[in-house]
Amino acid sequence: MTFSTIYDKYNTGFDRSLVHETWLDFMGSILKDFRSELPEDFLSHPTIVGTMVVKVFKSKKLNQFDMDALSKLLPDPCICGIEPADYKGISTSVNTISHTAHVMTFLECLPDAKPDSIVEFGGGYGNMCRILKSLWPGVDYTIVDLPLFCALQEIYLDKCGTECNIVPVQNMDSVSDKDMMIATWSLSECDRNVQDQVQGLDFFGSKYFLGSHQRPSPTHPCAGRLREMLTACNFNIQTATHSKSNSYIFGDR
């Protein structure tokens, strides 16, 4: 099946009002280059690297975490153009090191979280799914995303042999009763109308929330709404610092 065929499958019924204008520009750049043929190293595309592939991360942040858990999360096949890296003899990538730090920080705050099902809102190229399926092999994993990224996720995760339910954002109301929701800088980058839809769906019925967000800005004025939204849905909130302008937000109920 060609990339165009896979993309068209997810693009059926897509409503452009569901995507922030900056992501419309990103999608246009990627589609222009991939429509005719998807290169083997498609994850090295400049727009993908610039929006969803972490290139620099201080791996010493992982030193505080349990090495047994890290050994499950860090291995990365580094396919499709992802550059390899090393952490204490483990073949990994900078992106996987970054994602692993998200997961381990969440588990420090909510150590009893052992979800049977996960929904990730905005799944990048599928790396978080691959990582968490290695930590919890039996977990039922769903990604909700824009049609273009749904297509890239299907291709990447198929190459990794990782099972995942992939749902385009226009069909997100079909997703419910999940144990855990993940939204790392995705929900905070959405316009208010999409945030309100996710809140209206009660965060897909999730018991746990792993999220991160940036400070509100003229580009993303609704980035600071996550605490308000989660509190309105009866989540108990915990926060942690990610970096100077970014924060983690975790919740359970």
N, C-alpha and C positions, 0 to 999 in steps of 0.2 A: 504494500500500500504506500503511495507516495505521500510526501508531506502535505501537498495541497489537498489531497483526499481526506487526510486525517484532520487538517485544519477546518475544512468545509463542514465536516461532521459536527464539530464543536461550535462552529459559527452560526449554525441555523438558529434563527430567532434572536440573535444578539442585538441588544439595545445599547447604543452608544452612550446613553445617559448614565449607564452603570459604570463608566470608567472616567477617571480624572483626565483632564485634557493633556497633562504631561505624558501619561501612559499611552494616549492615542498617538502622540508623536513617536514614542519609543516603538510601538507596535508597527507603525508605518515604516520606520527605518528597517526593522527586522524582516517584515514581510516582503519588502522590495527586494531584498537580497536572497530570500529563501524560497520564494514562490516557484521559481523554475527548477531549482535543485537544492537540497539540503546538504551542505558539506559535512564530512565526517567529523570535523572539529567545530561543529556549530556553536558550542558553548564558549568558543574563543571570539565570537563576534563582538566587536567593540561595544555595541549597545547592551548586549547581554552582560558582558564583563562589567560595564559601568553601572548596571542596575541590580544585578543579583549574584555577582561573584565577588566575594571578599578577597582582596589581593594582599592586604597587610593586617596581621592580627598578632598581638603579643602573646605567644604561646605560653609564657610563664604564668598567665592567668589560670592555666589548667593545673598547675603544680599543687594547688590546694585540694584537688579532687582525688578520689579513690582510683588507683591505677587499674584495678580489676574492671571497674565500670568503663573507664576510658578505653581499655583494650577492646571492648565490644563496640564502642561508638566510633572510634577514630579510623579504622581501616577504610580506605577509599580506593575504588578501582581506577580512578583518574582517567575516565574515558571521555570521548566526545570533545576533547580540547581542554579539559581541566588540567592545570599544571600540578604535578606532584610535589609533596613536601614531606618532611620527616619530623616525627615527634617521638623522641626516646626510642628510636628503632622501629617505630610503626610507620608504614607507608600510608600517607594520608594526603590531604590538601589543606590549604589555608582556609578555604570555605568550610570544610568539614570541622576543622579546629574551632572556627567561630560558632558553627551550629551546635557543636558538642558543648561549648561553654554555655549556650542558652539552656540546653537541656539539663546540664548539671546544676546550674544556678536555680532552675525551677525545682529540681528534686531536693535541693537543700532546703528550700522554703516549704515544699509540700512533699515530704518524704513518703507519705502513705499513698501517693497517687500511683495506681497501677491500672491504667485504662484498658478496657476491652475494645474500645472503638475511639477513633480520633478523627476530627475534621480539621484540616488546615485551610485557612482562608488566605489564599495567595501563597502558592507553594513553590515559587521560584522555578527551578528546572527539575525539582523532585528530590533534591538532596536530603532535606529533613525527613521526608518519608522513608527514604532508603536507610537513613541512620536509625530512626526509631523502630523500623521493622527488624533491625538487627538487635536492638535492645529488648523489644517485646515481639518476638516472631509471630505470635498468633493474633496480633492486634488487627482489627478491621480498620483500614485507613482510607479516608476520603479526602481528596483535594478539590476545593472550589476555586476557580480562577477564570481569568479572561481566556477566550477561545484560543488565541495564539499560544499562550503558555500551557494550556491543556494539551495541545498537540505536541509541544516540546517535551512535556512531562511524560506523555505516553511513550514517545520514542526513547527517551533516556531510561525510564524505569523498565521498559521491555528489555533493553540491552543489559540492564543490571539483574534481570530476573526477579524483579520486585513487583508484587501484586499491589494494585491500588485502584480504588474507584475514583474516576476523574469526572467532575461535574462542572460544566460551564456556568459562569456566574448567573446567567439569565434563568437557570434552572435550580438556583440554590434553595428555593422553597421546597424542593423534593428531599432535602437532607434534614434529618431530625434524630433526636434521641441518641446523641453521641455522648460518650463519657468525658471527652476532653476536646477543647478547641485551642488551636494555635493560630496566632496572627502576629507575625513579627514584621512590624512596619507596614503592613498591608492595610489593615483596617484604619490605622491612623492617617493613611494617605488617601483614603476615600472621601468623596464628597458626603455631606450630611445625609443626603437621601439614601445612599447605600448603607451608611452606618445605622440609620433608622430602620432599614429593612432587616439588618442582622439583629439588632436589638428586638425588633418585632417578632423575629423567629426565636427569641429567647436564647440567643447564642447557640442555636441548634440543639438546645436541651442539655448542654454540657454541664458536667459537675465541676470540671477544672478548666482553668484558662491560663495559657502561657502566651503572654504578649509582650510587645515592646513598641515604643513610640518615640518620636522626636518632639522637640518643642514646637508649639504652634508657630506658623510663619505665614506671610502673605500667600505663599504657594499652597500650604496645607493648613488652613486656618482652623480645621476641626481636629487637629492632631492631639489636642489635649482632652478630648471628650471621653476617653476610654474609662477612666475611673467613674465618672458620672453615669455612664451607660451600664457598667458592671454593677455598681451599687444599686441602681434602679431595678436590676434583675436579681437582687439578693445575694450577690457574691460577697464573701469576705475577702478584702483586698490586702495584698502585700506588695511592696515595691522594692526595687534594688537598682543601684546605679549601674548603667552599662558603660557610658562614657560621658563626656562633658555635657553634651546636648541631647543625650538619649537615655531612656529609662526602661527597665523591665517593669511589667505589671502582671502579677499573678493573682489568681483567685480560686476559691473553692466555695461550695455551698452544699 
